[in-house]
Amino acid sequence: MGARQIAETHFRAALAEAMASDIAPELLARYMLSCVIAEYVRHRPPVDVRAELVAAADNLDPDADYVFMRP
């Protein structure tokens, strides 16, 4: 099993547990993101973590063109 499958399996399980406990999925996602960021910072400099988060935020819209794309 790859890293993506492991993460997705555990995230789905955490979502199911949160919903069973009447915890909003958005709240769980916020705390999961905090955990991920804390782990990133343990292994990478903050500037790298920031760049990763900015890149993810810049690519949130699945319908947006990438800067390097041509018409």
C-alpha positions in Angstrom: 0.0 0.0 0.0 1.3 3.4 -0.9 1.5 6.6 1.1 -1.6 8.1 -0.6 -3.7 5.0 0.1 -2.6 5.0 3.7 -3.4 8.7 4.1 -6.8 8.4 2.4 -7.8 5.3 4.4 -7.0 6.9 7.7 -8.6 10.2 6.7 -11.8 8.5 5.7 -11.8 6.6 9.0 -11.2 9.8 10.9 -14.1 11.5 9.0 -16.4 8.7 9.8 -15.4 8.8 13.5 -15.9 12.6 13.6 -19.3 12.4 12.0 -20.3 9.6 14.5 -19.3 12.0 17.3 -21.1 15.0 15.7 -17.9 16.8 14.9 -18.0 18.8 11.7 -15.8 17.5 8.8 -14.4 21.0 8.4 -13.2 21.0 12.1 -11.6 17.6 11.7 -9.9 18.8 8.5 -8.5 21.9 10.2 -7.0 19.8 13.0 -5.6 17.3 10.6 -4.0 20.1 8.6 -2.5 21.4 11.9 -1.0 17.9 12.5 0.4 17.7 9.0 2.0 21.2 9.3 3.5 20.3 12.7 5.0 17.1 11.1 6.3 19.1 8.1 8.0 21.6 10.4 9.7 18.8 12.3 11.5 17.7 9.1 11.6 20.8 6.8 12.4 24.5 7.3 9.4 26.8 7.7 10.1 28.5 4.4 9.8 25.2 2.6 6.5 24.4 4.4 5.2 27.8 3.5 6.1 27.3 -0.1 4.3 24.0 -0.1 1.2 25.5 1.4 1.2 28.5 -0.9 1.5 26.2 -3.9 -1.4 24.0 -2.7 -3.5 27.2 -2.1 -2.6 28.6 -5.5 -3.9 25.4 -7.2 -7.2 24.9 -5.3 -9.4 25.7 -8.3 -9.6 22.6 -10.5 -10.9 24.7 -13.4 -8.1 27.3 -13.3 -5.3 27.2 -15.9 -1.8 26.9 -14.8 0.6 29.7 -15.5 2.7 27.5 -17.8 -0.4 26.4 -19.8 -0.9 27.8 -23.3 -4.3 28.3 -24.9 
